[in-house]
Amino acid sequence: MQIAIASGKGGVGKSTITASLLYLLKDEYRFVAVDADADAPNLDLLLGVERWEEERELIGAKVARINVESCIRCGICQERCPYDCIKVIDGDYVVSELTCEGCNVCGLVCPVPGTITLEEVRSGVVRKTMTRYGFPLISAQLDVGRPNSGKLVTEEKEWAKKLMGELGLEHMIVDSAAGIGCQVIASIGGADLTILVAEPTPASLSDVQRAYKVVQHFRQPAYLIINKADFNPGFTALRGWAEAEGIPILGEIPYDRAIPRSMSMLKPFVEAFPDSKAAEAMREIAERVREEILK
Amino acid sequence: MQIAVSGGKGGTGKSTVAINLAIALKEHYDLVLADLDVEAPNDHLLLGVELASEEPVELFMPRFDYGKCTRCRKCAEVCEEHAIITMRDGTPFLMPNLCSGCAACEIVCPVPGAILPGKKLMGHTYLTETPYGFPLVTGRLLEGEERAMPIVSRAKKRAQGLGKELLMVDTAAGTSNTVSKALEDSRLIIAVTEPTPLGIHDGELILKLAKLMNVPAMVVVNRSDLGDVGKVREIAEKYDAEVIAEIPYSENIIRSYVEGKPIVLTDYPEAGLFREIASRVVEFLGGGE
């Protein structure tokens, strides 16, 4: 089974909850964890990963380059670039490597053959390790300024599938990125179901509603975990929304200083502070995941 | 001129800093705030306003006139996104989800009119008046669409078009090229981070991007009592950035957030911290009224 964990909004505790859920499920189930937030991967930090066993460079991003020698400075490339990535610097037309999407429109419209070329560059790395908890983790790190394409996530999931075959694992648990773009679509697409994480604030509600639309697009069941459940007592709209949409709530985790403290210790909070109220809530959630999802 | 509020990790309080700083800077500049976190735009919620003046962001999407198409396959060959597939006889088909709207296919098509300019809705931009004396421009990607770049680009243009003295952009988390697009042309980046290992890790990446883009950066440490600020300072120093503020974890900030009243306008002591950040920014930029 493939489970995606998403939130729409960053910083609501998706990765800390994922790390603790993995910790609570590790003895009973055989799974591979995938950190699909290639832009800001954190699961390795939360699981205390110190080294990667294997790393693969991902070449695939493309950027355009303009040869100043043969450029006749007609400016057509700048005019036609769909993303405004071409600037004039000291009289020369220059492609901004940090914003180029590699579509090659500039190369196609350039009247001087060979002046604009599309070059392959590294978009990041995909990497694998065995965590100290006994399950493997696949992660990725996008290089700064590269398009955050879902390709990196797809690459991660391919590797995870291969590992499942090799090691006889039953499940893949994907911690997706914030937002609703490319990498989130690649995370949720292909999953059997998505667990949404949100906190009771208008911003989180707005973002999780958007993530849920992506889940609906893939016609998947969704579940909800409410984090920092008690820090905004007057706000009932999150719960109300889940009930109206028929999204089962797996549980609520209260705001608990044990969570940020466990982050500094680089451990899942259920391991670092097993007696905390957050850990207690998390164990109940894991129980429901066992009963209702993994069965 | 333009400044940016960014920060590697999500949920560090970027938007909280952006809206409070915008309110404080309004006393010094005629400004516009642009929310370029198009996958999860929230500044309007924090400012307590409803998005207004919606404009669609439509991208070019090829439509094939099969009566004119010669099945030469050039369109498919040139598509970097492999969004056009061809049948055995060369008949092209578009997979709309993969299309980036770059129009490369139309440029290479040798038969005029064989590729028609269809359109695909990717999202919207909004221009909303706020009760704080400055307008807010928001970009919002449509759910199910993958490409944030065109929305970021269009929202930024809309904000630039207002011709204000200061454009303040609030970026998405991370350091991908949509963040670079938002940061582009900034005179200053305010990187919001947390002193946790995660915040430090991601904070370093945004400072690295700022360096690559040649934009000076200042660091604001949010929830500064949740970790070791010394470590943030070390990283900041490595990238020639200065830590200009430390904001402790604050119930008051949460309360003001929940009440929809920006903290900088309250009597809570935290208001002073945001005014201090604003005065450092004014000092750096010079001028203002």
Interface residues (C-beta under 8 A of the other chain):
Chain A: G8 K9 G10 G11 V12 S15 D39 A40 N42 L45 L46 K62 R80 P82 Y83 D84 S96 L98 T99 C100 E101 G102 C103 N104 V105 L108 V109 L118 L142 V144 G145 R146 P147 N148 G150 A177 A178 G179 I180 G181 C182 V184 I185 T201 P202 A203 S206 D207 R210 K213 V214 H217 F231 N232 G234 F235 P260 R261 M263 S264 L266
Chain B: G8 K9 G10 G11 T12 S15 E39 A40 N42 L45 L46 F60 V78 E80 E81 S100 G101 C102 A103 A104 I107 V108 L141 E143 G144 E145 E146 R147 A148 M149 P150 S153 A172 A173 G174 T175 S176 N177 T178 S180 K181 E184 T196 P197 L198 H201 D202 L205 K208 L209 L212 M213 R223 L226 G227 D228 I254 Y257 V258
